[in-house]
Amino acid sequence: IHEGIDTKFASPNDQVSYGVRGIEIDRNVPTITFVNRNLERLRGFDSFMRSLPIIQKNNSKVRVLIVGDNEGGYGGGHPSGRPLKDLMLEELHGQLDMDRIHFLGRIPHPALISLFQASWVHVYLSYPFIVGWSLLEAMACGCCIIGSKGMPVEEVIHDGVEGVLVPIDNHLKLAQRITALLDNPEMRQNLGNAARKASLAYDQIHTLPKLTALIESNLHVS
């Protein structure tokens, strides 16, 4: 039973306008979002970064907003001890337009929700692990989601219904699908609407009573 989210707080807002670290967020500019506690391989950060040169080449206006720290994360750090972000920027040196890529670190929760509300395409990749709250909140905000095939993403997203799924280690297909979604507002809207609808099952109004009932059913009073 998931702890749940607040789908009233995390909800669509076409009029969103919010400044974060000098970046003005609204829905007028094509925006890709990528959010995790840490920028790590377990959550597909390396694959996402490798997709960006292709995406930027195909869309001269797209903006990329990346949220997350540079610690080792759930999967542990790189054997070199260096942050994965530094390694990827080194690998992709000269291939990226850094003026359109914004690393925001960790940001306040209200700002995160604004990012989701402004996002054109939200990318959520993960090797088998737990479903992050950020994915459910992005869905609740009506984001067009592109995620990784397999668990845990397929717990909440069916390919072509609530989002689009690709293999986590195929950055070429990831770039292709993101580019296609940026060019198709009708598909983005349909996927976002379905994602929002699916997220309502994870509202705390439903999940917290289930958790309470589970705990109470296991209490033993002597």
N, C-alpha and C positions, 0 to 999 in steps of 0.2 A: 504494500500500500504506500503510494507516494505521499510525502508530507503535504504536497499541494501548493498551489499558487493563488494569488489574488487576481482573478480575471477582470475585476472592475478597475483595478489600478493598471494592470497590464492589458490594455485594450487599444484598438485602432484609433488614430487621431490624424486625419488628413491635413489638419492645420498646424501640425507640430512645427515649432520654431524654437531652437534652443542652442545656446552657445556652449561649447565645451572645449577648453584649452585652445581658444582662438579659432575653433572651427564652428561655423554656423550650420546647424542641422535643420534641414527642411526637406520637402519632397520634390523640389524642383530640379535637383541634380541627381543623376544616376549614382546610386550609392550601394556598395557592397559592405556588409558587416561580418565580422568574425570575432566571436567572444568566447573566451575561456578564462578560468582562474589563472592558468599559466600557459604560455606559448610553448607547447610541448608536442612531441611526436605522437603520444597516446591520443591526442585530440587532432591529429592530422595537420598541424601547423606547417610542417615541411612541404607536404603536398599542396596545401593552399598557396604558399609562397611561390612554388614553382609554376603555378597556374597564372600568376599575375602578369608576367611579361606578355603572354598571349592575349589575355583579356585587355590589357592596356593598349596593345597594338590594334585590337579590333574596336575599341571604344575610346576615343580621344578625350572624353569628358568624365569618364567614370572615376568616382572617388572611393577609396578603400579606408574604412575605419576599423582598426584592430584594437581590441581591449584584452588586456591580460598582462601578468607579470612575467619576469624572465627567470623564475626559479625552476628547479628540476621538475616539480609537479608530481602527479600520481605515478607516472611511469619512470621516474628517476631522470637524472640529468644525462647529458651527453658524456661519453667516456673521457673526452678531453677536459671536461669540467667547465667548458665555455657555454654561455647561453645559446640555445638553438637559434634565437633571433639573430645573434651576431654571425653565426655560421651560415645562415641562409642569406643574409645580406652580403656576406663575403662571396658566397657561391654565385649569387645573381648580380654581382657588381657590374654596372654598366648596362643592365638589361631592364632596369626599373626606372620609372619616372617617380622619384621620391616626393615630388611636390604634390602628388595625388594620392600618396599613401600616408596615413596618419596613425602612429602608434600612440595610444592614449593611456597605456598602463591600466591601473584600476581607477574607476570613476564611481561617483555616487550612484545609488540605485535609481533615483529619478532620472538622472542623465542617461543611464543605460536604457531605461524604458523609452526615452526620447529617441535614442539611436535606433531601436527596433521600429518605432513608429515611422521613422524617416527612411528606413532601409528599403531598397528596391529588391535586393536579393540577400538573404542571410545564409551564411555557410556554416554548417555544423557537422563536423567529422569526428568519428571516434572509433577506436578499436574497442572490442567488447569490454564494457565497463558499465557504470550506472548512467542513467539519463540525467543530464544536467538541468538544473532549474532554468538556466538561460534558454535552453531549447523550448521548454514549455512556455516561458514568458514571451519568447519571440513568436511562437505560434499564436498565443493569446492576443498579441498586437497585430495579428493579421499579416505577418511576414510571409513572403514567398521563400520557402525553405529549400535549399539544396543540401542533402545530407549524404552520409555514407551508407552503403548497403550493409545489411547484417545488424546484429544487436550492438548497442541498445536502441539505435535510431528507429529500427523497424517495429519497436514496441508501440510507437506513437505515430509513425508516418508510413503510409503505403505509397509505393512509387507511382507517380502520376495522379494521386488523389489529394493528399495533404501536402505533397512536396515532390521533389525529384531526387532520386537516389543514384549514386555512382560509386564505383569501387574506391575505397579510401586512398589506394596507392596509384591511382591513374589520374595524374594531374592534367593530362591532355584532354581526357573526357570531361573532367571537372571544368576546365576552361571553356570547352565547347558548350557545355550545358549552361554555364553562367552567362556566356555571351548571348546565347539564344534567348534566355529568360529576360535579359536586359532589353532585348529588341521586341519583346512580346508582352505588352501591358495587359492584354486580356487574359493570357495564361497566368501571369503573376497575380492578377486579381482573383481569378478562380481558385488557384492554389492557396492564396492567402485566406480567402473566405472559408475554405474547407479546413485549413489549419486552425483558424479561430474557433470554428465549431467543435473540432476534436478536442481542443484545449479545455473546453468547459467541463469536461468530465474530470479534470484534474484540479478544479477549483476547491479550495479548502472547505467550502460549505458541504462538499461531498466527502472529501478525504479525511478530514479531522474526525467526524463521527465514526467512520470506519476504523480509524486508528484507536479511538477511545473504546469502541466496542471490543476490539481485539485485546487491548490491555485488560479491560475489565473481565473478559472471559477467561483470562489466565491468572486472575487473582485467586489466591487460596487463603481463605480466612480460617484461622485455627480456633 
